[in-house]
Amino acid sequence: MSVSAVNLQMLAAGGFFLAAVGVSRLVVNIGSGKWKAHPGFVIYLRVLLGFLLAGAIALSYYAFAGVDVISGRL
């Protein structure tokens, strides 16, 4: 049984989105004072969140279009 590359790409996009949700929960808990962290770490987490969301959006957009960007084939 073979899974198409576009379906794997959509699965990766979903994984990126779930990772972004987890990172956003970390940022919210640190920002509300529930957990303590250095302000530089919060900036790092926000940059990581931006990259994860951008990756999830790009991968899902191309998966819906049917373009395989992981292996570079159409």
N, C-alpha and C positions, 0 to 999 in steps of 0.2 A: 504494500500500500504506500503510495507516494503522495506527499502533501505538496501543493504548488508553492512556489516561492512567494507569490503574492499573499497567500494565506499565512505563511510564516512571517511575512513583513507586517501583516495586520496584528499578529500575535505579539510581535516585538513592540509595536506601537501601543498595544494594551499594557504590556509590561512597563514601558516607559511611563505611561499615564498612572499606573498604580504606584510606581516609585515616586512620581511627582506628588501624588496624594500623601504618601508617607512623609516626604520631605516637608511638605506644607504643614502637616500636623506638627512636625518638630519646630518649625519656625513659629507657629502660633503658640505652642506651649512655652517656648523660650521668650517670645515677645510678651506674653501675659504674666510672666514672672513665676510660672509654675516650676520651670527648670532654670538653672543658672548656666550661663555660657558667656564666653568672651564676645564682644561685639564683632570682632573680625570673623568669628565662626558663623555668626548670623549672616554676614555679608556673603561668606562662602556658600552657605546653604541657599541663599536667595539666587546666587548666580547658578548653582547647580539646578535649582528649580526651573530657572529660565531655560537652561539647555535641555532638561528633560521634557519640558512642555514643547519646546521647539522640535525636538526629535519626534515626539508623539504626533504632533500635528503634521509634520512633513511625511512621516512614514504612513500615516493613515490617509492623507490626501493622495499620495501616489498609489496606495493600495486600492483605494476606491476608483482611481483612474485606470488601474490595471497595469501600471508600470512597475517593473521589478527594479528597484534602485539598489538593492543589496548586492546582487550579482552583476548588475549593469546591463542585463539583457532586456529587450522589450517583449 
